[in-house]
Amino acid sequence: RAMVPNDIVLGCMLDALVCNGQIDEALDLFRRLKSRVPGNTVLWSTLIKGFATTHQAERAMDAWREMRSEGIKMNTVAYNAVVDAQARVGAMDAVSTLVETMAVDGCTPDTITYSTIVKGYCVKGDLDKAFEVFRGMQKNRMAGDSIIYNTILDGCTRHGRMDLADILLEDMEKLGVVPSNFTLGILVKMYGRRRQVHKALEVVKELPARHGFLPNAQVRTCLMCTCINNNALDTAFEVFEDVKKHSHGIDAKAYGTMISGCIRYGRLAKAVELVDEAYGLHQEGGKRTPPYADRKDSRGGWILETETLEHLLRSLAQHGMMEDHGVPLLERLHAARAPVSGRLCAYAMGGGNDTRWYEYPKAVGGH
């Protein structure tokens, strides 16, 4: 119809492409229509957001330079997008340049700007500098929620700065900053790295009770991982059994975590039991009864990652347990029409490269 989109329509089109990871297509569309739909701050900011999410920091800087050379009026939102692109890769020299230029362009850094700068220093591993910027935010009453605390706590955990993490926790308690499940997950990881499983268990029990929220599935799975990584598999099972009592129950990731833990500590028969349980293969009175109602496939069973099952079958083969445990497990999965790949079936034949489905019946007894 020879219609030309206006800047609002083009903005929606660019945003759709960027949100679906098609940044090059978005840029191509922008350039093709630029003669008819002049670029503006919103359109450029959308493209820069795409460069940020795909960690293309230099392309974001190129876009910023092009904006300024074309005389497009900058604002704080646009600057924050460019700063974010640099912070995600720890390019703090570029961040400093951007912040200095903000003043020239009449833009004032806001809470998002400073939070992003803190994130950048955390990515780079310069926690002292991150803490310095954070203290400035506190002084100017720009650090009121848990998000900025989570950013620095995560950085402290990743880079082993437990001294600063302890100070932050004291600050949160003193200033009444309400933690979230994200905060809780970071703390569980932190205590795990410090070999303090008892504190990880403690914080999951006490923090939600004190602030009126429930630990989500990610936190509880993280707690299981922490226990497993600290040679406390039985404690991980206690957490696992406790999660079953909650309304949302166990998800596939939790099953995968516990199965991997059992493999790691040589409890292979228990790992097989967990696979049966995850896929709802329990037998009661000759009838298969899934233990939980909320399942992930049409059979009513959880779909586990192929890598987890492959790891289990390899371990069973290495310990001479394929005949008694591995092949029967594959038989049960096959009989239940579980979505098991041909590669898994190959393990029953003594190899890991054959992916032909038609050999599955031969491998598991001619079904």
C-alpha positions in Angstrom: 0.0 0.0 0.0 3.1 2.2 -0.1 2.5 3.3 3.4 5.3 4.7 5.5 5.4 3.9 9.2 5.7 6.8 11.6 8.2 6.9 14.4 5.8 5.2 16.9 5.2 2.2 14.6 8.9 1.9 13.7 9.7 2.0 17.5 7.3 -0.9 18.1 8.9 -2.8 15.2 12.4 -2.2 16.5 11.4 -3.2 20.0 9.9 -6.4 18.8 13.0 -7.3 16.9 15.4 -6.4 19.8 13.3 -8.3 22.3 13.6 -11.4 20.1 17.4 -11.1 19.8 17.4 -9.8 16.2 19.4 -6.7 16.8 21.1 -6.8 13.3 17.7 -7.0 11.6 16.5 -4.1 13.8 19.5 -2.0 12.8 19.0 -2.8 9.1 15.3 -1.8 9.3 16.2 1.4 11.0 18.8 2.3 8.4 16.5 1.5 5.5 13.8 3.7 6.8 16.0 6.5 8.2 15.5 8.7 5.2 11.7 8.6 5.6 11.5 8.2 9.4 14.3 10.3 11.0 16.0 8.8 14.0 15.1 10.1 17.4 16.1 9.4 21.0 13.6 6.7 21.5 14.5 4.7 18.4 18.2 5.0 19.1 17.7 4.0 22.7 15.9 0.8 21.6 18.8 -0.2 19.4 21.3 0.6 22.2 19.2 -1.6 24.6 19.6 -4.4 22.1 23.4 -3.9 22.0 23.5 -3.9 25.8 21.5 -7.2 26.1 23.8 -8.9 23.6 27.0 -7.6 25.2 28.0 -5.5 22.2 29.4 -2.6 24.2 31.4 -1.0 21.4 28.5 -1.0 19.0 26.5 0.8 21.7 29.2 3.4 21.9 29.2 3.8 18.1 25.5 4.4 18.2 25.9 7.0 21.0 28.6 8.8 18.9 26.4 8.8 15.9 23.5 10.2 17.9 25.5 13.1 19.1 27.1 13.7 15.7 23.5 14.0 14.2 22.5 16.5 16.9 19.9 14.2 18.4 19.0 15.5 21.9 20.2 13.1 24.6 18.4 12.4 27.8 19.1 10.4 30.9 17.2 7.3 29.7 19.3 7.1 26.6 22.5 7.6 28.5 21.5 4.9 31.0 21.1 2.5 28.1 24.7 3.2 26.9 26.1 3.1 30.4 24.4 -0.3 30.9 26.0 -1.7 27.7 29.4 -0.8 29.1 28.7 -1.9 32.7 27.7 -5.4 31.5 31.2 -6.0 30.2 33.0 -4.1 32.9 34.2 -1.3 30.6 34.4 1.3 33.3 36.7 3.8 31.4 33.9 4.1 28.9 31.4 4.5 31.7 33.5 7.4 33.1 33.5 9.1 29.7 29.8 8.8 29.4 29.1 10.2 32.9 31.3 13.2 32.2 29.6 13.8 28.9 26.1 13.7 30.5 26.8 17.0 32.2 27.9 18.5 28.9 24.6 17.4 27.3 22.5 18.7 30.2 21.6 15.2 31.6 21.6 14.4 35.3 22.6 10.9 36.5 19.8 9.3 38.4 19.4 6.2 40.7 19.5 3.9 37.7 22.7 5.5 36.4 24.5 5.0 39.7 23.1 1.5 40.3 24.4 0.5 36.8 27.8 2.0 37.6 27.9 -0.1 40.8 27.0 -3.2 38.7 29.8 -2.4 36.3 32.4 -2.3 39.0 31.1 -5.6 40.4 31.4 -7.2 37.0 35.0 -5.9 36.7 35.8 -7.2 40.2 36.6 -3.8 41.7 34.4 -4.2 44.8 36.1 -1.3 46.7 35.1 1.1 43.9 31.6 -0.3 43.8 31.3 0.1 47.5 32.5 3.7 47.2 29.8 4.6 44.7 27.3 2.7 46.8 28.2 4.8 49.9 27.6 7.9 47.8 24.2 6.6 46.9 23.4 5.9 50.5 24.5 9.4 51.5 22.1 10.9 48.8 19.2 8.6 49.8 19.4 6.7 46.5 19.8 3.2 47.9 16.4 2.5 49.5 15.5 -1.0 48.1 17.1 -4.4 48.0 18.1 -4.3 44.3 21.3 -2.3 44.7 22.2 -4.4 47.8 21.7 -7.5 45.8 24.0 -6.3 43.0 26.9 -5.7 45.4 26.2 -8.9 47.5 26.3 -10.9 44.3 29.6 -9.2 43.3 31.1 -9.8 46.8 30.1 -13.5 46.5 31.5 -14.0 43.0 34.8 -12.3 43.9 35.2 -13.6 47.4 34.8 -10.2 49.2 33.0 -11.7 52.2 34.3 -8.8 54.4 32.2 -6.3 52.4 29.3 -8.7 52.2 29.1 -8.8 56.0 29.0 -5.0 56.2 26.2 -4.9 53.6 24.1 -7.4 55.6 24.6 -5.3 58.7 23.5 -2.2 56.7 20.4 -4.0 55.4 19.4 -5.0 58.9 20.1 -1.6 60.4 18.3 0.4 57.7 15.3 -2.0 57.4 16.0 -2.9 53.8 13.5 -5.7 52.9 15.2 -8.7 51.2 13.8 -10.6 48.3 14.1 -14.2 47.1 17.0 -13.0 44.9 18.7 -11.7 48.1 18.1 -15.1 49.7 19.6 -17.0 46.8 22.7 -14.9 46.9 23.1 -15.5 50.6 22.7 -19.2 50.2 25.5 -19.2 47.6 27.7 -17.0 49.8 27.4 -19.2 52.8 28.0 -22.2 50.6 31.3 -20.8 49.4 32.2 -20.1 53.0 31.5 -23.7 53.9 28.8 -22.6 56.3 25.9 -24.8 55.5 24.3 -24.2 58.9 24.1 -20.5 58.1 22.6 -21.2 54.7 19.9 -23.4 56.3 19.4 -20.7 59.0 18.9 -17.8 56.6 16.4 -19.7 54.5 14.4 -20.5 57.6 14.6 -17.1 59.4 14.8 -14.4 56.7 11.5 -15.2 55.0 9.7 -15.7 58.3 10.9 -12.3 59.5 9.9 -10.4 56.3 6.8 -12.3 55.3 7.6 -14.1 52.1 8.2 -17.8 51.1 11.4 -19.1 49.6 10.8 -19.9 45.9 11.9 -23.0 44.0 15.1 -21.4 42.9 16.2 -20.7 46.4 15.4 -24.2 47.6 17.2 -25.8 44.7 20.2 -23.5 45.4 20.1 -24.6 49.0 20.2 -28.3 47.9 23.2 -27.5 45.7 25.0 -25.8 48.6 24.5 -28.8 50.8 25.7 -31.2 48.0 28.8 -29.1 47.3 29.6 -29.1 51.0 29.5 -32.9 51.4 26.0 -32.8 53.1 23.9 -35.0 50.8 21.7 -36.2 53.6 20.9 -32.6 54.5 20.1 -31.9 50.9 17.6 -34.7 51.0 16.0 -33.2 54.1 15.5 -30.0 52.2 14.2 -32.0 49.2 11.6 -33.8 51.3 10.6 -30.6 52.9 10.0 -28.9 49.6 7.6 -31.7 48.6 5.3 -30.6 51.4 4.8 -27.2 49.8 1.9 -26.5 47.4 4.2 -26.1 44.4 6.2 -29.2 45.2 9.4 -30.2 43.4 10.3 -29.2 39.8 12.5 -30.9 37.3 15.6 -28.8 38.2 15.4 -29.9 41.8 15.2 -33.6 40.7 18.1 -33.1 38.4 20.1 -31.5 41.3 19.5 -34.4 43.6 20.1 -37.0 41.0 23.5 -35.4 40.1 24.3 -35.3 43.9 23.6 -39.0 44.2 25.8 -39.8 41.3 28.6 -37.6 42.7 28.5 -39.5 46.0 28.1 -42.9 44.5 24.5 -43.5 45.6 23.4 -44.7 42.2 20.5 -46.9 43.2 19.0 -43.9 45.0 19.5 -41.8 41.8 17.6 -44.4 39.8 14.8 -44.2 42.4 14.6 -40.4 41.9 14.3 -40.9 38.1 11.4 -43.2 38.7 9.9 -40.7 41.0 10.4 -37.8 38.7 8.8 -39.6 35.8 5.9 -40.9 38.0 6.9 -44.6 37.5 6.0 -45.8 41.0 3.9 -48.8 41.2 1.0 -49.1 43.6 -1.4 -52.0 43.2 -0.1 -52.5 39.7 -1.0 -49.0 38.7 1.5 -46.2 38.0 0.8 -43.3 40.3 2.7 -40.0 39.9 3.5 -38.6 43.3 2.7 -35.0 42.3 -0.1 -33.4 40.3 1.8 -30.6 38.7 3.8 -32.3 35.9 5.6 -31.1 32.8 4.5 -33.4 30.0 1.4 -35.2 28.8 2.1 -38.3 30.8 2.1 -36.4 34.1 5.9 -36.8 34.7 8.8 -34.4 34.9 11.1 -34.2 31.9 14.7 -34.4 33.1 17.6 -33.1 31.1 19.2 -35.7 28.8 22.6 -34.9 30.2 21.5 -35.9 33.7 20.2 -39.3 32.5 23.3 -39.8 30.4 25.5 -39.1 33.4 23.6 -41.6 35.4 23.7 -44.3 32.8 27.5 -43.8 32.3 28.0 -44.1 36.1 25.9 -47.3 36.2 27.9 -48.8 33.4 31.2 -47.9 35.1 30.1 -49.6 38.3 28.7 -52.7 36.5 25.1 -51.8 37.4 23.6 -51.5 34.0 22.0 -55.0 33.9 20.3 -54.7 37.3 19.5 -51.0 37.2 20.2 -49.2 33.9 18.4 -51.4 31.4 15.4 -52.0 33.7 15.1 -48.2 34.1 15.2 -47.7 30.4 12.5 -50.4 30.0 10.3 -48.6 32.5 10.7 -45.3 30.8 10.1 -46.8 27.4 6.9 -48.6 28.6 5.7 -45.3 30.0 6.4 -43.6 26.7 8.7 -41.2 28.3 10.5 -38.8 25.9 13.9 -40.6 26.1 16.4 -39.9 23.3 18.0 -42.6 21.2 21.4 -41.6 22.6 20.3 -42.8 26.0 19.3 -46.2 24.5 22.7 -46.6 23.1 24.2 -46.8 26.6 22.2 -50.0 27.1 24.1 -51.4 24.1 27.5 -50.4 25.6 28.1 -47.2 23.6 27.2 -43.6 23.6 27.2 -42.6 19.9 24.3 -44.7 18.4 21.2 -42.6 18.2 18.9 -45.0 16.2 15.5 -45.3 17.8 14.7 -48.5 16.1 17.4 -50.3 18.1 15.8 -49.3 21.4 13.5 -52.4 21.6 16.4 -54.7 21.0 18.4 -52.9 23.7 15.8 -53.2 26.4 14.4 -56.6 25.8 12.4 -56.6 22.6 9.3 -54.5 23.6 
